[in-house]
Amino acid sequence: MIRFTNVTKSYGRGTTALMDVSLFIAKGEFVFFSGASGAGKSTLLRHVYMDERPTAGEVRVGGYRSIEVSRRDVAKLRRKLGIVFQDFRLLEDRTAEANIAFALEVIGTPRSKIRDRVARALHQVGLSTKGTSMPGELSGGERQRVAIARAIVNDPFVLVADEPTGNLDDRASRGVFELLAEINARGTAVLMATHDLELIRRADFRTIELADGRVIHDSAGDGESLPLVENS
């Protein structure tokens, strides 16, 4: 479903964010990406939703290939993905319901279908009673749940979560992780970058560790020895 083949990403002045990364993520997997700040986690995730393109190598996500994808194709791909960030990125002047609805409005979902889908997403994240609340009236954990609801309202096949618990206390972090695990159990692949080693240790999911842009550990195998037969 997702394949990185010898992916290198370099910037100016000799900065290399990813170096010769090869990995395969199957349909419905939950994968942690760990490593220190600057290890390459966020850069790798940005390649999944093709906000970044490799300097060398290739990324494939579903039927989309980084070496030939157009801007229109990238827009189509992102309609099939959910993306969650550390800083929530909610629209502060809109209610929780309106923030979630916005994700459907921008892709042209018929208005007659939006209300039910928003209500379903709020129910999934445990915030059915908070739909009319403004972001400023919600706790950090609740704000992140709204962001997750916005990310899953279009039934994505992959949910990309870049440090989704980074701004939360321990209790809220556990709640968000448990929610992501529930979403994964329904069949959505989850790719989660995190610094929280205790969270990783408590969970029984595949972990890929990066350092200086390289994959240095993969609990499913060692880097290039990963299976290359897709079973999506």
N, C-alpha and C positions, 0 to 999 in steps of 0.2 A: 504493500500500500504506500509506504514512504521509503524511499531509498536514497541514500547519499553514496555517491561513488567517487572516491578520491577528491573530495571537495576541499579546496583551499580558497580562503577569502583574505585578500590583502588590501590595505589602504595605502595612502601616501606615506612618505618618509619611512618606508621599510616596516610598517606595522602589519603584522599578520594575525588575524583574529581566529582563523581556522586553518589547520594544516593537515591535508591528506586524510580527511575524515571519511570513513566508509562504514555504513550501518544500514540495517533494514529493520523497519518497524511494521509488524503485521496488523491486520485489521483487528480492532478491539483491544489492543494492548494498553496497559498502563505503564508508562516509563518515566522514571525520575531522571533528571539531569542535574548532577551535582558538580561542585567545584568552587574554588575561591572566586571572588570578584575578579572579573577580567579573564576568566578561564575560557570563555567562548560560549557559554550557555545561551545567552540572549541572542547572540549572533546566529547560532545554530537554529534557534526557534524562528528567527526572522526569515531564514531560508525556507522554512516549511510553508509559511504563508507568502513567500516570495516578495517580501519587502526588501530583501537583499538577493543578489544573484552571485553565484560563485565566480571567483577570478579564474579558477580552473576546476575541472570536474563537473559533475552533473547532479542535480536534485530532481527526483521524480516524486510527485504527490498525486495519487490517483492516476489519472490519465494525462497529467500535465508535466512537461519537461522544461527545466530551467533554460536549456540551451535554445529553445524555440518558442517559448511562451510569449504571447503579446500582452499589452496592457489590458486589452479586453478579456483575454483569458485569465489574467490574474484576478480581475474583478469577479469573474465566474467562479474561480477557485475559492475566493474568500467567502462567497455566498454559501459554500459547503463546509466552511470551517467556523469554529467559535474561538475567540481570542479573549483572554483575561489578563489584565496587567496588575502589577503591585499597587499602583496608585488609583485603581478603580475606573477613572476616566468617565465618570458620570456627568451628565448635563445638570448643573446645580439649579437651574431654573425650571426643571421639569420633575414631575412626580416619578416615583419608582415605575409605575405603569407606563408613563410616557417615555421614560428612558428605554424600557424594553420594547415598546411599540416602535420606537424610532428605528430599531434594527430591521424591522419588517417594512416600514414605510420606504426606506431608502432603496429597497429592492423591488418595490412595486407590488407588494402583497395587497390583495383586495381588502378594502377597509372592513368589509363584512366578516372577514376571517381573523382580523387582528385581535379583537377583544378576547375571543375564546383562547387564542394561542398565548396571549399575554397572561391570562388567568391561569392557564395550565403551567406555564413556566414559573410563575410566582408560587404556585402550589408545590411544584417540584423542589424548589429551594426553601420551602418552609416559611414563606412570607405572604401568605394569602391575605393577611389582615393589614399589610403595610403598603398596599398598592397606591394609596393616595398620599403617602408620606413623601416629603421632600428629602433629598439626600442629607441635608443638614440636620434632619430630625432622626437620622438612623445612626446606629453604632457602626464602628469600623467593620465588624463582622457582617452586619446586615447590608452595608454598602457593597461589600464584596459579593454577597449573595445576589444582590440586584445585578451586579456586573456579570455574574455567572448566568443568571436567568436571561439576560440580554444575549449572552453568547450561545445559549442552547435553544433559544426560542425558534430558531430555524432548523432544528434537528440536524446539527452538523455530524459528519462522520468522524471528525477529529476536533478535540478541544485542546487548544494550546494555552497553557497557563504559565506565565512568566513571573515567578516569585509571588504567587497569589496570596501567600500568608506573610509576606515580608513586613507589612505594616500592622500586623495583628498580634494581640496577646496570645498566650498559650491556649486558652480555652477557645477563643475564636478561631485560631489556627486549626485546632483539632476538628472543629465543626465544619470548616471549609474543606479540609481534607476528606472527611467522611462524606461530605456532599459530592466531591469529585469522584470518590470511589463508587458511590451509588450511581452516578451518571455513567461511569465506566461499566458497571454491572449490567446496565441496560444496552450495552453494545457500542458505545462511543469510545473511540481511542482517546486517551488522555496523555498529553506530554506535559510534564510539570518540571520546571526549573525551580530549585530550592537550595537554600543554604542550611536547611534544618536537618541536620544529620540524625537527630533523635527521631524525627518523623520518619525518615527513611528506614531506620533500624526497626521501628515498630511495624512497618508495613512489609508485606511479602510481594513486592513488585520489582520488576527489572530496574536496575540502576546503571546508568552510564555516567562515568566520572570523566570530566575534562580538566586538563591543565595546560596552560599556554597554547590553547587552540587544538590540542590533540586529545583523542580518546585514549585514556590510560587504563581504564577498567570498564568492563561491561559484564554484568552478572549473568548475561545470557551467552557469553563467549568472549573471546579476545579479538576485538576490533575486526580485522580483515578476515578472521576465520568464521565470522558470523554466517549463517545460512543465507544463500542468495536465491533461494527458490521462493517466490512469492506465493502466498496462500490466501490472498485476499478474495 
